[in-house]
Amino acid sequence: RSLPTRVSANNDVVIRVTYTALRSRGSPV
């Protein structure tokens, strides 16, 4: 990744939250 540490870390958090939200909704992820 060529992104700064803050941006990449924040992006990982967003991905985790989105992934968890999709799982809680029962989407086949």
Distance bins in CASP14 RR format, pairs under 12 A and 6 or more apart:
PFRMAT RR
TARGET T0000
AUTHOR 0000-0000-0000
RMODE 2
METHOD distances of the structure
MODEL  1
1 7 0 0 0 0 1 0 0 0 0 0 0
1 8 1 0 1 0 0 0 0 0 0 0 0
1 9 0 0 0 0 0 1 0 0 0 0 0
1 11 0 0 0 0 1 0 0 0 0 0 0
1 12 0 0 0 0 1 0 0 0 0 0 0
2 8 0 0 0 0 1 0 0 0 0 0 0
3 9 0 0 0 0 1 0 0 0 0 0 0
3 10 0 0 0 0 1 0 0 0 0 0 0
3 11 1 0 0 1 0 0 0 0 0 0 0
3 12 0 0 0 0 0 1 0 0 0 0 0
4 10 0 0 0 0 1 0 0 0 0 0 0
4 11 0 0 0 0 0 1 0 0 0 0 0
5 11 0 0 0 0 0 1 0 0 0 0 0
5 12 0 0 0 0 0 1 0 0 0 0 0
6 12 0 0 0 0 0 1 0 0 0 0 0
6 13 0 0 0 0 0 1 0 0 0 0 0
7 13 0 0 0 0 0 1 0 0 0 0 0
7 14 0 0 0 0 0 1 0 0 0 0 0
8 14 0 0 0 0 0 1 0 0 0 0 0
8 15 0 0 0 0 0 1 0 0 0 0 0
9 15 0 0 0 0 0 1 0 0 0 0 0
9 16 0 0 0 0 0 1 0 0 0 0 0
10 16 0 0 0 0 0 1 0 0 0 0 0
10 17 0 0 0 0 0 1 0 0 0 0 0
11 17 0 0 0 0 0 1 0 0 0 0 0
11 18 0 0 0 0 0 1 0 0 0 0 0
12 18 0 0 0 0 0 1 0 0 0 0 0
12 19 0 0 0 0 0 1 0 0 0 0 0
13 19 0 0 0 0 0 1 0 0 0 0 0
13 20 0 0 0 0 0 1 0 0 0 0 0
14 20 0 0 0 0 0 1 0 0 0 0 0
14 21 0 0 0 0 0 1 0 0 0 0 0
15 21 0 0 0 0 0 1 0 0 0 0 0
15 22 0 0 0 0 0 1 0 0 0 0 0
15 29 0 0 0 0 0 1 0 0 0 0 0
16 22 0 0 0 0 0 1 0 0 0 0 0
16 23 0 0 0 0 0 1 0 0 0 0 0
17 23 0 0 0 0 0 1 0 0 0 0 0
17 24 0 0 0 0 0 1 0 0 0 0 0
18 24 0 0 0 0 0 1 0 0 0 0 0
18 25 0 0 0 0 0 1 0 0 0 0 0
18 27 0 0 0 0 0 1 0 0 0 0 0
18 29 0 0 0 0 1 0 0 0 0 0 0
19 25 0 0 0 0 0 1 0 0 0 0 0
19 26 0 0 0 0 0 1 0 0 0 0 0
19 27 0 0 0 0 1 0 0 0 0 0 0
19 29 1 0 0 1 0 0 0 0 0 0 0
20 26 0 0 0 0 0 1 0 0 0 0 0
20 27 0 0 0 0 0 1 0 0 0 0 0
20 29 0 0 0 0 1 0 0 0 0 0 0
21 27 0 0 0 0 1 0 0 0 0 0 0
21 29 0 0 0 0 1 0 0 0 0 0 0
22 28 0 0 0 0 1 0 0 0 0 0 0
22 29 1 0 1 0 0 0 0 0 0 0 0
23 29 1 0 0 1 0 0 0 0 0 0 0
END
